[in-house]
Amino acid sequence: MSYKRLLACLSLIICLCGCLLGAGAVAFAEEPTFTKVINTKVEKFNNELDGLLRLDRGTGIIIHLSNTDYMDGYDGWKEGQWNWKNAEEPQYANPTSVDFTKENYCNFIFDKNLEEYNFEEYIFFDGVSLKEFKVQNPYKIVGNKRARPNTFCIDFADTNHVLNSVNMIEIREGCQLPTLSYACRNLQEKSCIVIEETIKFVKDSSGNWVEYFEGYKEGVEYQGTEKTFNLILDDTYKGHTAVVADAYTDFFMKYQIQGEYLTHRALVTASNTAKGNLIVLSLVNPIDSAEFNKIRLKVYVNHEVVLNTYNANDVTATSKGEVLETITVAGGQFSYINLSSVLYKNADGRVDTIIFECAEDFVVEKDNGNGNVIRDTFFFITLGVANEDEVTSESFKINQDNQNYSISLTFNKDGDVLSQDLDLDKVLLNGVKFSEIKTVCQGASCSWQPLKTLFKIVLSVPKTYDGNGKIINADKDYAGNSLTVLKGLTFPNGDVLQKDYSCHAYANEIIVDSQLTSSYGEINAQSVYYEYVKDSQNIHFAISFNKNVTSMPYYHASQIERWRSTEPTLKKYGLYDEGTSKIYVDGGFKSSLLNSIVINGKTIGEWHASDKTALTNVQVHYGNSGLANLDVFIEKVSPNTYDAIDLLLKSGNGITIEIKSGFKFMTNVETKQDKTFVLTGGKFIQHIENSQIAVYFDGEKIENGATVTVNAPVGKGSVWVEGVGDYQISESEKDGKKVFTITYGEDKTFTFTVVEDYDLGSNNGAWLWALLAIIPALLVVTVGVVLILKKKKAKGETDEK
């Protein structure tokens, strides 16, 4: 056979193998149109009067971009170095001849290579593309229009005023704008500016172009700018003195706060240097409380303040109305205030204004020596809105007085109160129906309590109650207590709760979860291993399962979310993802972790709360030592937690680790049975009643003497033994079958037989896997043959017949 024929055959075989591996091969990407792409956003869009530099209305649009890279970085383009020579004038008609190193010009004409850009198909005037619009309205592209740095301009003929009749202009994501270097100076490098986000502008009542507001979107945080939010700066608000912003608000322009510059981001910047203690937040675009039930304010105050909130529509000259919420805002850090929109709605059901009152008058502190302000109150807010679940972490509260524990749950749901009946079978305290608690505890009570128009459940349990569902860990932030409301609960207005919610109290955190998945596959804990970490001497427990508990490592899973989301190492290495965290918490996976692992009688959540001085005294990582492992670390620097466990480990006995049934994982599996592992003689051995051996084959429990049929090769790795410490597994063959024998104790055995029933023709495509297995070898042979034949040909040797 000639080498050409041999190569053809080998090529055909490889092609067929490629088809078997998958028909959807990835094609090589084409070369990009532009060798340099500058990403940018549109910050502003206008045809306003600008001092003496008049731009006649209706004759053009000016697009302000978010960076100046397209100006090629020439030093002369810096602010304050403009000269007013105009490249549009006849003597400068050829801008390519300009010496950019000596003089700086405004109004450069872009007229080179424009056909390579797509902007005519990405800019729209009342829905008509610029490509169509220019047929009747010719234009030119101008850079740095009238000494406005950082701009891109579309100029129509001055006499047309074509934009007077246009009401909306849209610039779409992906729009390519010309650069100074390539579209003006005709340099060889092909470069373009690309718009990252679609943006629309409409005319306001004064004829100015303003960004089109399409309405608030769920879960989006809105940065505060004066075009969408404003602070009412009057000295009085309906007879009450309000805070006004003054010169001290330039604090935000000069400093970073936790890494953020706040120059253009403040929704409210209020200073206490003006008389008064009211802050009035007015939303230019009101929020529909029926659409969004939560208003989330991101707040920075430079020292702790206590705020009362009021519905602005209830404020009169003599009264501010009812205090709706009292909120403590921590000083010196960003924090979130979550407000229920129904509390602040007006007669139209919309939230347009909210009043904040500092519980005490603002007091400015000055240096006695020179009178400079040394302490001021700065208030910074951005807004987010969300149509979230009917129960949130702010909904659940536990308190106590001398005689009773009081538990409340407020729903993000309002309506007329038509009935006060409450189904106590659908309210569970620590997993026990309240109807059962009330039967044995005469002093217990549970009822609806309307809060303005919100619905709220209030429970009261005597401190003397010691039965099922009793309150625990009152001295440790009530860690481990939970309140559950079940699907089907009827509200006072007749509405029905659509899913279960459980609220859990832990160390400095309230977790709310709901059922995201209705059914789970089964997973089983198989072993517990421990070690002392070499460098830190932290105690490490590795709990192994028979299936993966995660698809990728997930770290510090038991810590509070506020800490996890800001911890520098987790952020640096991308180990915290906000979206994953939301699923992890909302789906009940976090509360399941904190409740389902019990070490010497305390859950992970309770251990976590036992040492308030150590935020990470107990660390839990999914997949740190393998995707089927859950890794629990006890920090040595947390003596209240560490010492007791360390003492028992060194003795080799006395530690129990329980894995509860119902332990859920994001891999859509959960444990179906309780398992307990006991430290005995320095090893963790599963405790089974009556010390009976349990044998699992391929994850399924089998009986002594059983025969199992499989359709693939198996070995000792498919066998798992529980209930005994020391054992041996042996494998033998008899009559074409595999016999596995487990020897344990002094003379005890457990035997079962495996029949391997498969063949290449019928075993679920086993022939395909066999073929795939030889592909790498086949490719090696092919490459080798090609190299040999090439060498032979180079020497003049061929097999041509």
N, C-alpha and C positions, 0 to 999 in steps of 0.2 A: 504494500500500500504506500502511495506517495505521502510525503509529509504534509502536502496541502490537503489531501483527503483526510489524513489523520487529524489535522487541526480542525477541519470542518466538522468531523464527528464529535470531537471533544467539545467544540463550541456549541453544537446542538444539545449535547448532554447537559452542559452548564446552563443553557437557556431553559431547558425543561426543568432543571432543579430550581432555577429562579422562579419559574411559574408556580411550582409546588410551594415555595416559601411565601408567595404572596404576589398577586397581580398588581397591587398598587404601589409600584416602585416610585421613589421620589425622584423627580426630574431635577437636573441641575438648574439653579436659578440663572436667569439671563443677567448679563452685565447691567449694572444700574445705569440709568440715563445720565445721572450726575455723579461726579466723583467726590463732590463735597456737598453735604446736606446739612443745613442749619435749622434745627427745630426751634420754633418760637410760638408765641401765643399773641392774640390781639388783645391789647390792654385797653384801648380806647379807640373811638371812631367818631370823627367830628368834622363839621364845617363851620366851627364857631368863629367869632371875632377873637383875635388874639393880640391885644394891645395895638400897636401901630401896624402890625403885620396882618393887614386885613385879607381874609379869604372870602370872596363874595359868596353868599349863600346860594345854593342851587347849582354851582358850577363844578363841583368836584367833591371827592371824599378823601379824607386823610386817615390812614390806618396806622395807629401807633403800635409798634411791635415791642416785645418784651426783652429784646437784646439788640446789641449794635454790631454783632459779628459781621453782618452783611456789608458794613462799611469798611471791612478789611483791617480794622484796628489801627488806622493811621492816627498818630498822635494829634494831628491837627483837628480831628473831629471832636475832641473833648469840649465839654461845655465851657463857654466863655472865650473861645478862640475864633468865633465866627467872623468872616468878613462878608460883605454883602454883594460881592460880585456875583452876577447871575449867569449861570451857564446857558440859560435860555436866550440871552441876548446874542445878537448876530456875531459879535467878535469872539464869542465862546461857543460857537455852534458845534465845534468838534471837541468834545470833552476828552477824547483820547489823547489830545496833545497837551493837556494840562499837566503841569509838574506838581504832583500831589505833595511833594516834600517841602514845597515853599509856600504855597497859598492854599486856602481852604474855600471851597465854593459851596453854595447851596443850589438847590433846584437843578440837579443833574438829570438829564434826559436818558431814560432807558430805551434804547432802540436797536440793540444788538441781540441776535439769537432769541428773540421773543417767541418764535414759533416752537421752541423746544419746551416751553413752560405750559402748564395746563390751566392757568388762573382764569382764562376766559370762560371755562366750563365749570368753574367752582365759585364764581362770584355772581350773585343773583340780585336783580332789581325787581321787586314785587313778583318774584317767581320766574323772571325772564333772565336767562344767562347773559353774561356780558358779551358772549359771542354773538348772540342775537341782538342785544341791546345796541351794539356799536353800529349796526347797519344804518340806523337813523341818527345815531349819536356818536360820532367819531371821538376818540380820546387819545391821550398820550400818557405815558407812565413817567412820573417824576419822583426822584429820590430827595429826601431832606427838604420837603416843600417849605419854602419861605422860612428857612433856618429852624425848622422843627427837627431836631435830631431824632433818629430812631423811627423814621416814618417812611411809608410807602404810599404814593398818591396816585389816584386816577383823576386826571383833569379833563373835563369836557370843555367844549368851546365856550368862552366866557359869555357870549351873547345868548346861549341857548337856555340856561337855567333849567336844565332838563330834570334835575332832582327835585324841583319844587312839587311835582306831582307824584313822586315816589314816596311810599309810606314805609316800606321795609327793605332793608339791604341785608343779605346773608353771605357770609364767607364760610365755606364748608371745610371740614377736616380734610387734610391732604392737599389743600390748595398750595401750588408752587408759585412763589413770588420771585421775580428777578433779583439778582445781586448786583452790587455796584461793579464788581470786578469783571463779571462775565457779560452782563447785559448793557453795561455802559462803556467800560474800558476794553472789552473784548479780549481779556486775558485768556490764556489757553486752558486754565483749569475750569472745568465745567461745574458751576456751583449754583445752588438754589436755596431758597428759604421755604420751609414747609410748615404750614399752620397745623398745630396739634389738636385743636378743638374747634368744632363748629360754633359759630357765634352769630347772633342776629341783632340788628339794631332797628329801632322804630323812632318816629318823630314824637316828641312830647308836645304839650300844648303850646310851647314857645317856639316850636319848629326846630329844636335841637335834636340831634341824634342821641338816643340813650339805648342801653342794652335792653333787649326784649326779655322780660321776665315770664317764663313759661309756667310758673307755679312751683311750689316746694315739692321736693321728691323725698320719698321715704329713706331714712338713714343717711341722708346727705348733710354734711356739715357746711354751713354757709359762712364764708368769711365776711366780716363786717366791713362795709364800705359805705360812704355817705350816699351813694346812689340807691342803695336798698334799705338802709337803716338810718335813723337819725336820733339824736338826743334832743329833747325839748329843753331849750336853754333859757326859757323865761325865768325870771326871778321867783315867780309864784306859779303854782299849779292848782287851780280851783281853790285859792285861798291858802294853800300850803306851800311853804318855802321849799324850793327844789335846788339841788346841787347844779352848779354850772361848771363847764369846763373852762379852764383858764390857762395861763402860760405854763403852768407846771406840767401840763400834759405832754410837753415836749420830751419828758422823761422817756417816752416810748420811742422817740426818734433817735435817741442817743445810746440806748443800752440794749443788750441782748437779755432776754429773760428765758432761762432754761433753754438756751440755744436758739430762740426765735426772735427775729427782729419784728417789731410790731408797728412799724411806720405806717403801713397801709392796711393793717388788719384789724384795727380796733373798731368794734361795733360801738362800744361805749368807752370813753376815757373820761372819768370824772375825778375831780380833785376836791379834797375837803377844804381847800383854802377859801372857798366861797361859803357863805352862811347857808346852813340848811342841811338836812339829812335825808332828803328824798332823791332817788334817781328814777327818772321817767324814761322808760324804754318804749319807743314808738316804732312800729313796723310799717314801713311804707307799703309793703305788700302783706296785708293781713293773712293770718293762718286760719284755715277752715278747721275748726275743732272736730267736726264730724269726720274729716279725712285723716287728721293727724292728732293722736291723743296725747302725744308727749312733745314738750319743748325742751330741748337739751341745750343749756348754756355752758359754754366753756369759759371759765372765769379765772382771772388772775387778780388778786388783791395783794398789796405788798405787806399787809399785816392782817391778822385775823379779825374778821367782822361778823357780827350776828345781824342777819337781815330778816325783816318781816315783809311779806308780799301782800299786795292788795289788787283787787280788780279795779282798774282805772275808771270803769264805768260806774262804780259805786261811790266814787269820791265826790264829796260836796265841799262847800266852803267851810263847813263846820265839822265834818267827819270824813275820815278816810275809809270808813266802812269796816267790814270784818277782816281780821287778820286771817289769811288763807293758809299760809305756811310760814314757819320760822326755820331759817336755814343758817347754819354756821359755816362760813367759808374760811378754810385754812389760809393762813398768810404765807406769802413767799413761794407759792407753787401753783401750777395750773390744777384746777379741779373742775368737776362738773356739777351743775345744778340741774336737776330734772324736775320740770314743772308739768302738772297735768293741765292740758289746754282747756278742758271744760271749766276749770275754776276761773279762767280769765276771759271767757268769751263774752261778747256783747249781745245785744238783742238779736242780731243777725246770725249768731252762732260762730262769729269770727273773732280771733284774737288780734287786736290792733295795738293795744297799749298795756303795759304792765308796770306797776309801781313797786319799787324797792325802797324800803325804809331801813336805815341803819338803826339798830335798837338804841343806840346812844348818839348824841350829836357828834359829828366829826370834830375832832380836836387836832389842830395843827401844832406840831412842836417845832420851836425855833431855837437856834443856838443863841444863848443869852449874850454871847460876845459880839456877834455881828448881825444877828437877826436873820441868818439864813435858815431856810426850812430844812430840818433834819429828819422829819417824819411826816409823811403825807399819805393820803388814801387814794390810790389809783385803782380804778375799776376797769377791767378789760374783759370783753365778752365777744365770743362768736356764737352763732346760732346753728343748731341742728334740729330737724324735726323728724319724727318717726311715728309710723302707725304700728306700734308694737303690740306685744301680747297684753292681755288684760291684767296680768299680774307681773310686777317687776321687782327688782331687788329692793327698791325703795318702799314697796308695798307692805313689807313684813316687819313688825316690830314686837319686841318682848320687853316688858318692864315689870317692876315689882314695887309693892308698898310693904307695909308692916305685916300684912296678913295674906295677900294674894299675889299670884303672878297674873299679869295681864298680857294677852297676845292679841294683836290686831292684824288684819289683812285688808288693805284698801285696793279696790279694783279700778282700773282705768276705764270705767264704764259709768255712764250717768243715765238718768231717766226719772220719770215721775214715780213716786213711791205709792204703789197700789196695794201692796201686801207686805206684811212684816214676817211672814212665815219663813222658817229656815229649816231645811232638811238636815238634821244633825248626823244622819248616816253618811252624808257626803262631805263631812268635815272631819279630818283625822288629825289628832295631835300625837306626834311621835308614833305614827302608824296605827293608832287605836281610834276607832270611831268615837266621836264625842258623845253619841247617844249612849254608848256603853259606859263611858266615864261618868256621865251624868246619873246613870242608874245607881252607881255605887258611891258617888260623891255628891251629897246633897248641896254643898256650897258651890258647885261648878255651874257656870252659865255660859251661854253662847247665843248671840242674836245679831240681827242686822242693826247697824247704827248709821243712818244717813249722814254724810259729810257734804254740806252744801247739796250738790246734786249727784255726788259720787256715792257708790255703794261700798260699804265697809262692814266686815265681820269683826266682832269683838268677843274674845273668850276671857273667862276669868276662872282660875283654878286656885283653891286654897293651898298655901305652902305646906300644910299638914298632909296633903294628899300624897300617898306613897304607893299607889297601885299602878296598873298598866297605863302607860302614856304619861307618867309623871314628868315634871320638868327636872332636867338634870343640869349639872355644871353651871349653876347660877353665878358662881364665883369666877367662871372662865368664859365670860361673854356668851353664856348659854350654848356653848359649843356642843353640837350633836343633837340639838332639838330641831324638830321640823313640824311644819303645818301643811297639810295637803287638802286641796279642794278637788272634788271629782267631777268629771264630765257629767253633765245632766243637772248640775245644781241650778235651781231656778232663782233668778234675781227678783227683787221686789216689783220690777216693772213687767215681769212675765218672760223676759228673755232667758235663754238657757245657755249655760257654759258649754263650750264646744270641745274642750279637752282638759285633761288632768293637769294640775299645777302643784308642784311641791316646793316649799320655801325651806331652806336649811340655814341654820346659824352656825358659823364657824369663827375662827379667830379673825376678828376685824373684817369680816366679810359675810354678806348674805348672798346665798346662791339660789336662784330660781330655775327649776328645770321643768320640762314638759315632755311628753312622749312623742319623739320624732319618728320612731320606728315601732310598729305594732308587734312584730315578732322577730326573734333572734335565733340564730343557730346556737349549737352547744359548744362550749369550751371547758376544759378541765385543768385545774392546777395539778402539776405532776411532781414537783420537787421544790425544795428550798435549799439554797446554798448560802453560806456566809463567809466573809473575809474581812480583814482590816485593810483599808486602803493604805498602800505603802507610805506615801508621803504625808498625808493628813491624819492617818489613823482613824478616819471616819469608819463607822461600821456599815458594811454593805450586805444587804440581804437581796439575793437574786431569786425571784419567784418564777419558775419556769412553767409554761403552759403547753398543751399539746397542739396549739394552733397559734398563729401570729396574733399578738394583741395590738399591733399597730402596723401601718404600711411604711412608716418612716420614724426615726427617733423623735420623741416628743418630750421635752425636758421641763423640769420644775412644775410638774402637773398639779401638785398639791398646794402650791403657793397661791397667794391672792392675785387676782388678775391685774389689779392696779400695779403691783410690783412687777409681775411678769412682763407687762407691756412696756415698762420703762427701764428694765434691768439692762445695763449697757452690754454685757456679754451676750445675752440672748438676742439683742438687737443687732450687734455686730456680726454675729454668725448666722443670722436669719433663723433662729430657733424659736421665734414666737411669731405666729401669724394671726392677725386679728380675726379673720374670717373663720379659721379653724378653731380658734379659741371660743368664738360665739357658738359654734356647733357643739363643741366639747362641753360647754356650760349648759346651754339651753336644752341639749338633748339628754341631760341627766347623767352624763358620763363622769363628770367631775364629782358630783355628790355621791355617785355610786362608788367611786374610788375612795372617797373620804369615809364612807360608811361600811365598806365591804371588806377591808383588811383590818383585822383586830390583832394587836400584839399585846399579849399578857392582859387581856381584858379591856384595852383601850383601842378605839378606832384610830385610824390615821388622823382624822379630824380632831379627835380629843387629844392625841399626843401633840398635834400641831398647836393646840390652844394651851397646852400645859406649861409652855415656856414663852411668855410674851416678849421676853427680852431678845429672843432669837427668832427672826422672821423665817429662817430656813432651817430650823432645828431638825425637821424631818423633810427630806427631799424625796420625791418620787419621779422617776424618769421611765417613760415607755421606750423600750428598745435600746437602752444604753449598752447592754451587753448581748444583744440579740433581739430580733424582732418578735420572738416568742417569749421574751422575758419582761418582767416588771421589776425595776431596780429601786430598792428603798435604801436610802442613806441616812444614818443618824450622825449628826455633826458632833465632833468632839468638843467644839467651842460652846456647846449648849449643855452644860453639866447637869441641869435639872432633868434633861431627857436622856443624856448619854450614860451617866454613871450607873444607873440601875440596870440597864441592858448590858453594859460592859461587864459588870460584876457577874451576871449570870452566864454570859458567854464564856468567861474565863473559867468558871466552874464546870462548864460542859453540860449543864442540865438546867431545866427550869423555865425555858422560854417556849411559849406556844404562839404559833402564828396561824390564825384562822382565816380562811378565804370563804366568805359567805356566798350563798346562792343568790342569784340576781345581780351579780357583778357584771356590768355592761361595758363593752368596748366599742370603739368606733369602727372596728372591723366587722360590726354587725353580728357579734356573738356575745353570749353571756353564760355565766356558770349556772348550772341547774341544781347543784347540790353543795352542801357545806363540806369543807375539807379542813382538817386540822393537822398541822405539822408540829411535832414536839422535839425540842432539843434533848437528845439522849446520847450520852457519851461523846459529846462534841459533834454529833451529826443530827440533822433534822430528819426525823422518820415520821411518815404519815401515820396518824393515830386512827385505827379502825376498831370498832367495837369487837371484842372477843379475839382481837389480833388475827383476823381472818385475812388470808391472802386474796388480792384482787388482781386479775390479769386482763390486760387490754391488748387487743390485736388490731392494728390500724385504727385505733381510737374507739373500738367497740369492745365492751366487756364480754368475755367468754367464760364458759364453764370448764371444769376439769374433764378431760377426755373428749372434748368437742372436736369436730372436723369442720374446717373452714375452706371454702372454695374461693379462689381469687383468679383474676384474669390478667395478672402481670407478675413478674418475678418478685419475690419477697425475701427478706432475711431477718436476722435478729434485731435489726433496727426498727422493725415494725412492732416489737413487743415492748410493753410497758408493765411494770410490776409495782403494786402498792400494798402497804400493810405490813411489810417486813423490811428489815434493814439490810442484812447480808444475804445475797442470793447469787446463783450462777445460772446462766442460760446456755444450754447446749443445743446443737442442731445436728440431726442425722437424717438419712434417707432410708425409706422402706417401701418396697413395691412402687417405686416411682413417686412417692409422696414424701414431703418434708415433715419430720417429727421434731417438735420443740419441747424441751424438758427444762422446767425451772426447779432447781434444787435449793431448798431453804431450811433453816433450822438445822437439826442434826441429821435427820433422815427423811425429811418430808419432800415430796415431789409433786409437781403440777405439770401434766402433759396434754398437749393437743396436736392435731394433725392438720397440715395445710395441703390442699390439692391445687396445683397450678394448672389451670385449664385455659390455655390460649394457643393460638397459632398465627402465623404471619398473614394468613388469608382472611381471617375473620375477627381478629382481636382488635376491634375498634380502631382500625388504622395503624396497628403496630408496624405494619410494613412501611408506612410512611416515615415513622420515627427511625426505623432501621436505615431507610434510604437517606434521611437527613443526617444520620450519624456518620455516613461515609462521605458526605459532601466535602468536608474539610480535606480528607485524604485525597479525594478525587481532584480537588483544586490544586493540591500540592503536586500530584502526578502530572496534571495538565501543564502547570508552569514549568516543571522539570523537563517534560517532553519538548515544550516550545524552546527552552533554552538550548537543549541538546541539538535540536534540528537547526536552530539558528547558527550554532557553532559549526555544524557539519556543512551548512550551506556556505558559510563564510570561507571554509576550507575548499570549497568546490565539490564537496561530496553530496550527492543526492541519491534518493532511492527511486527516482523516476524510471519507470519501465516502459 
